[in-house]
Structure formats: structure tokens, C-alpha cells
């Protein structure tokens, strides 16, 4: 690969390369380098302000859910997309890329921009249709509130019932209420899949998923191989863990194991593990100041996030999107997180996760050119976020952060089991999402409800409800609003384990990775800044994984973490 030839230089002395890279083209006598630099200057002058405007309007629309705010967001997105869709500009970009650029930072910027522009090279009317449908579906999720017993409730209310109730009828009602958003967005989703596939095929790809993989510098064959290997490594351990979970859940609800249904697993999609018998009481988590404990942790490892929190929106509001995300508005320091915090374990892990994204964005070198001032790939920033979200399930971490944990020894083994179960459960859930979405875009006319439950039964070992024929897949926001993305969460879990092992080996050789909690260890933050955050987009995800860990991405460290947790 062209850029890989210079990756060693960039990894070995990135500061030096950055210092000269932004001026190399003006000093070079190679005309194509000067041409590339001129293109990038024009991009920054025209596209950068549009991106910032779009990000700000997206934030506002997510916050309010108002139709007018979504219209403004859509108008800004159309303006940005139509700018990137300009055929003459794309022709110039292709010509520069085809002719070759000698300066490595310039060459990397041209390649990154090529993928960004490529996805918009479709008729303007098709672009507008896709944007309109996406905004309609996103707003539907924003404003939808389930009803239960004739009263409007929030997603947090439903999760509380799923976690705390022991009544099967109440659990089923809460689970079904959460799924009612599926029929609301189904028509938009089906039209979106058709429009996205139409756009992808016009660009020469078999379907939308294939296009998204190309844009993310990913290869379908490599991805399938990683997920197949993960399937092999987790199938047996998951089956054993689920037998144990099922026995405990059946006892909890006073039913037989074969009567367990999806609503008994304490999560709307069984993407998180149910509480382990003897595990730390939820009351310990509810007694904590979620935001403050996370702030203290990140400050302690040398990755302060006070400025991030000051710009963020953290608590529930009417009309507000009920999900969580982190965003870098301008690649110049305006990093924020968006949450709906209520006291408890779920939002403590979520806040650790989102602040992990924020720390990554803050840690990217500001000396890099604007185009390269982003994370290497969604999977790398997801990996960092997932590495941090594991800590609240560690009793020693909680104690080190000042939580009042009565008799920690009593809970240590159960907490380790919960961490293992959580990793296993998510690995199997990610298989459902990856396999379903690839099949969805390959053949959107098949029986999707049946496909969904076939996947759930195969990978999660949960029996479908008798006689149910509802679009439950459409109730998962990512399928509608963040398509062909979910596989990056699982790749991120692999990246998290691999980076964690490399970090411990670098800083504390011989230490059991399962026992490392980072609290107060600024060397951990420095390792992440230097080996993961700092390079930004100068390296693709494959190159960054090698740079950070010394090896190709693999599920082996993730599988090792599962074994280690089980041994505790």
C-alpha cells in the first residue's frame, strides 16, 4: 500500500513529520503536490465551515426533537452533501490521486478526502431523498415515547422495570412497549434500505454495506474471517455461561428454564448480561455521583475532561434523543458528550464510554492538518471507549474511586463473572447485528422478522416469542440511524483487549491485565495519547492497531480476557 511505506516514519517520529508535512508541498518542486495542497486549502475554506454548522445543528436537533430544528439540520446536511457531490471537484480530486502525491501527509489527506467525496457522487435528488428519510426516521426515534398502562414512559423507565421487576407479565409489557417504535419507523427504514442500495450500486458496489466497508477502509473478507473466528472462540463459553444465567433467571422469576423469553434477560435486546447472583447491589452504583466519579478518573490518568463536561448535555429532557454519543464539533477543541444520566450501573458505564471517545478526540495532535485531525477509524475510538466502560464492573476500581463497597471480598468473584458474561453476551449480540445487517442489504425483500429471530436464536440462544410477527429489528436505533456501523463496536472490543494487554505489558510487565485498573496512573493516559490518540487519521485502522499493539487485530486477546475473568 502506498501510505504503508511511510508508516514507520510516521509512527517513529510523528512530531517531526507533522512539523514539516504541512509545508512540504510548498517547498517541493513536484507540481502534483502543489496541486494537492491547493485542493486541500480549498476544501478547508469551503467544506470545513459547513461541517461545523451541520454538527452544531445536529446537536440542537438531538437535544430538542423539534421539527423545525430537524429541518434546519437537514438543510445544512443537504448543503454539505451537495458541496461534496460537485462532479468537477471530484474529477480534480481523482486526477490528483491518480497522478500520485510524494509527500506522505498530503497523500494520506487526498486518500481520506477521496472516500469522503465518493459517497456523494450520486444524483442530487437521490442525496436529498436519503437525507429526508434519515431525518424523518431519526426524529421519529427522538420523539417516540412508549406507553405503559396508559402512561407515557421513557427508555430509562422501561430498563428499570426490566432490571428490577420479578413479574413476567410486567416484564413482557415493558419489553413489548419498547419495541413499539419498530412499526413507527419500519416504512422509512425499508425505503432507506432501497435508497441506500440504489446509491451504492450507482457507485459500483454490490450493496450499501459493501460501500460502507470501502469508505471505512475495511474488507468484507477480513471482517467475515474475524467474526467467524470470534464465533468459534465464544460459542462454547457463551453456551456454558448462558446455562448458568438461565438457571439463575428462572429461579429469580419462579419459572422453568424453558419458560424464559426475551423479556426475562433484563435488557431490551440481551446485549448486556443480567445481574449475577451475589453481584454488587445496584444500590452501590445508585449512591455514586456518576459524572463526578468519571471526571475524577479521567483527570487521575492524565486525560482531563472538565472542558468536555462543561460543553455537554447530560440529563433527560422532553423531546431529547434518549441515546448517548460523543462528538467533535470542529476538530479544534469543541468536544462534547450527549447523555440522559440517571444514577446506576448502566449510566456509569455509558459515561465512562462516552468520555473515552472524548479523551481520544482531545488527544489527537492539533499539529496535524485538519483533514487528518480525526480518529483513525470508528473501531479504534469505540475500542478506547469500551476499554474504559469495563472498569465500573471491577470492585477494586470502584473502591479505588471512593465508592462505599461493603465487604469487597464478598463481591469480587461475582463482579469478575459479570464482566466475563457481559463480554460474552455482547460478542454474541454483535454477531446478530453484523449478520442481520449484511443480509438486510444483500436481500431486503426477504422475511426480515423471521431472519431477525433466526439470528437471535442461533447466536444468543433466546427463543422467539410464540406467534410474534413484529418488526422488532427496526426498534434497534442503529439499524435505522447508524447503518452498517455496528460491527465496529465488536471490532472495538477486540481492539480494547489488545490495547489493554499491550499497555500493561509496556508499563507493568508480568501484571495480570484483569487486575489493572489505571486509577491515578498517568502513564496509562500517556501511553494512549502517544500510541493511539496522537496519530489521528495519519494511519488507517490496520496500521494504527500495529502501531499501538505490535500485531494485527485479532479476537485472541478478547478471548483471553474472557478466560482470565472466569478464573478470578
PyMOL commands that set and color helices and strands:
alter all, ss='L'
color gray80, all
select helices_A, chain A and resi 4-12+14-27+31-64+67-84+87-99+104-118+124-143+155-164+168-179+181-202+208-215+220-253+257-259+262-264+282-286+290-300+306-311+345-363+370-372+378-389+391-393+395-400+408-442+448-460+472-475+477-481+487-507+513-515+522-533+536-538+541-549+556-567
alter helices_A, ss='H'
color red, helices_A
select strands_A, chain A and resi 147-148+151-152+325-328+335-338
alter strands_A, ss='S'
color yellow, strands_A
deselect
rebuild
show_as cartoon
